[in-house]
């Protein structure tokens, strides 16, 4: 009964978090980086090329820099469904913002076996101004944190169960993070080393 109550509490938290994040999502115009994400995704959707003409690029050439491509590729479904507008561009970070709250709950519960502590952690993340802000704008951070949480969660699942499928999933999500945000190139290897040294 208690487990069901906690599941309902988590579901209610995710629903509230979704509506709070999507409320008046088009009230603020897209800023420069979001416009770039939107046009790159729109170009890939229609021609399989970025707006510099590169076919299925593994790194995307923008006007002023090269960008890790994963957020842009994952923005394509939103633009396909909602169009090239604020909602179409911003729905992807909203989804991954919610996913990161759920994954944070799962990770805390797995490490602590405490539903109460896991729920408190999920609530704390959901109301953090940093998380709220970036899950309402098309920036790579909420995608990155979701992939890192996936990687950490499956790392500890592997440590606990010693099943190779968890190791492969952990490696997969950590590798995806390198195509999300360049900070991951430094942070993720250090995080992997920390997990390894603290558990073996």
SVG drawing of the C-alpha trace seen along z (x, -y; Angstrom):
<svg xmlns="http://www.w3.org/2000/svg" viewBox="-2 -37 42 48">
<polyline fill="none" stroke="black" stroke-width="0.4" points="0.0,0.0 2.8,-2.4 4.7,-1.6 1.5,-2.4 1.2,-5.7 4.7,-6.7 4.2,-5.8 1.1,-8.0 3.0,-10.8 5.8,-10.5 3.2,-10.4 1.5,-13.5 4.8,-15.3 5.7,-14.5 2.2,-15.7 2.5,-19.0 6.1,-19.5 5.0,-19.0 2.1,-21.5 4.3,-24.1 7.0,-23.8 4.7,-23.9 2.5,-26.7 2.9,-29.8 5.9,-28.1 5.4,-30.5 5.3,-33.6 9.0,-34.3 10.4,-34.4 13.1,-31.9 16.6,-33.2 19.6,-32.8 20.7,-29.3 17.2,-28.0 16.6,-29.5 19.7,-27.8 18.5,-24.4 15.1,-24.9 16.4,-25.7 19.0,-23.0 16.3,-20.4 13.9,-21.8 16.6,-21.5 17.4,-17.9 13.8,-17.0 13.2,-18.2 16.5,-17.4 18.6,-15.2 21.2,-18.0 22.1,-20.8 21.7,-24.3 25.3,-24.3 24.5,-21.3 26.2,-18.5 24.4,-15.1 23.5,-13.5 26.3,-15.4 27.9,-13.9 28.8,-17.4 26.7,-20.2 28.1,-23.4 26.2,-26.5 26.9,-30.1 29.4,-30.7 30.5,-27.3 30.2,-23.5 27.6,-21.9 27.1,-18.4 24.2,-17.0 22.0,-15.0 19.7,-17.7 19.1,-18.9 18.3,-15.4 15.9,-14.9 14.2,-18.2 13.0,-16.9 9.9,-15.0 8.7,-18.1 9.0,-20.3 7.3,-17.6 4.4,-17.4 4.0,-21.1 5.8,-23.0 8.7,-25.4 7.7,-27.4 8.4,-27.8 6.5,-24.6 8.1,-22.6 11.6,-23.6 11.1,-23.5 9.1,-20.3 12.2,-18.1 13.9,-19.7 10.6,-19.6 10.4,-15.8 14.0,-15.3 13.5,-17.6 10.7,-15.3 12.8,-12.2 15.6,-13.5 13.3,-14.0 12.1,-10.4 15.6,-9.1 16.8,-11.0 14.1,-9.3 15.1,-5.9 18.8,-6.4 18.2,-7.7 15.8,-4.8 18.2,-2.3 21.1,-3.6 19.1,-4.2 16.1,-1.9 14.1,-4.7 11.0,-5.9 10.6,-8.9 14.2,-10.1 13.9,-9.4 10.6,-11.4 12.2,-14.3 15.1,-14.3 12.8,-14.3 10.8,-17.2 14.0,-19.1 15.2,-18.7 11.8,-19.6 11.7,-23.0 15.4,-23.9 15.4,-27.2 18.3,-25.9 16.4,-22.8 13.1,-24.6 14.8,-27.3 16.7,-24.9 13.8,-22.4 11.8,-25.3 14.4,-26.3 16.1,-24.4 19.5,-24.0 21.5,-20.8 21.7,-20.6 18.5,-18.7 19.3,-16.1 22.8,-15.8 21.7,-15.3 19.2,-12.7 21.9,-10.7 24.3,-11.0 21.6,-9.8 20.9,-6.8 24.6,-6.0 25.1,-6.3 21.9,-4.3 22.9,-1.4 26.5,-1.5 25.2,-0.9 22.8,1.8 25.8,3.5 27.8,3.2 24.8,4.7 23.8,7.4 27.0,8.1 24.9,8.5 26.6,7.4 23.4,5.8 23.6,3.1 27.2,2.4 26.5,2.1 23.5,-0.2 25.7,-2.3 28.4,-2.6 25.8,-3.4 24.3,-6.3 27.6,-7.7 28.8,-7.6 25.6,-9.4 26.4,-12.2 29.6,-13.0 27.2,-14.0 25.1,-16.2 27.3,-18.9 31.1,-19.5 31.4,-19.7 30.7,-16.0 34.0,-15.3 35.7,-16.2 33.1,-15.6 31.8,-12.1 35.3,-10.4 36.0,-11.8 32.6,-10.6 33.3,-7.1 36.7,-7.0 35.0,-8.1 32.3,-5.4 35.0,-2.8 37.4,-3.8 34.6,-4.1 33.1,-0.7 36.0,1.6"/>
</svg>
